[in-house]
Amino acid sequence: MDINNILTQLGITENNPGTSTGTAWFGSGSTICSSSPVDGKHIASVQTTSTEEYEKVLQTAEQAFQFWRNVPAPKRGEVVRQLGEALREKKECLGALVSYEMGKSLQEGLGEVQEMIDICDFAVGLSRQLYGLTMHSERPGHRMYEQWHPLGIVGIISAFNFPVAVWSWNAALALICGNVCLWKPSSKTPLCAVACQHIIAEVLKANNLPEGISSLISGNPVGNLINNDKRIPLVSFTGSTRIGREVSSVVARRFGKTILELGGNNAIIISKEADLDMSIIGAVFGAVGTAGQRCTSTRRLIIHEDVYDNFKDKLVKAYAQLRIGNPLDQRNHVGPLIDTMAVDMYLSAIEKGKTEGARFIVDGSVLNGSEHASGCYVKPCIAEVENHFEIVQEETFAPILYLIKYKTLDEAVQLQNAVPQGLSSAIMTLNMREAEQFLSANGSDCGIANVNIGTSGAEIGGAFGGEKETGGGRESGSDAWKAYMRRQTNTINYGTTLPLAQGIKFDF
Ligand code: UN1
């Protein structure tokens, strides 16, 4: 793989402006240097957005909204269709950049771009289906219905672990709904964002659309301006529960809306009636895929006591076969963590686990040697724990898998739910009663509950998000689009009198 060729194809130079309203690019703030966790090498730098530039972007976006909200939704869909086409053309190089800048395997980098293409396709169809209901009025000669109108500027604050897809889940829907988008990407993956902005800017330009329909700003200080900015009616935030709590309260204080996609602490219940060979694939991919840095990563396995030892052996054998190294080499299963700070958090989680009584059956460690010179490669590890341990209750963004034993399904479900987070969950069982109980109102309390697949790798067609400390937001499929619009109830009187609702008499 020739990274320089990839960067050129994506419009990335040595020093990139990190602010854009479309074709206009600027950036005079401090510089973010992006280096790859794959080999530790400097890739390129991005100049952050100054406060004045932020103001300019906001004004351009506000003007663009006046125009874009009047473009018919199916025509907006046509623009998003072209974005999907442009992403198809760039899939290989954008997927490779994701892999190199973020560190996930090339397969997963390509998968992430595929999710972008999929959401564009979904949004195109949706652009003709922004349906409102009609209701029967209690008054004669009256008609009631509801309409969905765009909100305005949608602020998208995304995380490093899905450096391109999270933007697209939000942007594709927000755009067909008639909003304009303002994106503040993670400062750990700024180049992926610059690449996406180039791709969408070309599409918008080819359609002679005004500046400001899709804007990019860079740097955490200006990112924080979004939360307090009354001109941004919706903030979609993906990141930690700690920061999400802050975003949520700041935006709520000004009565703005939020979509929050925060931490997960996802478990798979392995029943004694599970297909164990199939379960191993779901569990191992869930735990080590993206080096355990998905919010849907499998962090806990709740295993029936009758199959516990057998499953544990299978896990240990599978972990022994994992190849850890350059994620662009397709023979490797596990790439690096995002940076050495993440490595420190992995190490301190292991230490904390040990002090609480965790028994490691596969030990963790930091890898060194020439192939692992960036210092970001860690060994996926497995520990036997109790669910109530503090470390088990927390989300550590690293490949640490916790094993917990259960006797009855009620107990397993109770354990699965007994964490502060509520994103994704799964049960492996061939027993229909168990599966249905898990999916019932007495079952999993998560936004996502699966049977015989793992916790990660959700498709875009369903609504994505979770409960409790995961924040309650929903993105992507189903009717998640409604969060990007405002509902208006309309009552029309086509009669010759003005009867009041509830039969109230008011004569004079
Ligand atoms: C995330 O980790 O922020 O379900 C999102 C999955 C992916 C999305 C993960 N489709 O694993």
Boltz pocket constraint, residues with backbone or C-beta under 6 A from the ligand:
constraints:
  - pocket:
      binder: B
      contacts: [[A, 115], [A, 161], [A, 162], [A, 238], [A, 293], [A, 294], [A, 295], [A, 296], [A, 297], [A, 455], [A, 456], [A, 457], [A, 458], [A, 459]]
      max_distance: 6.0
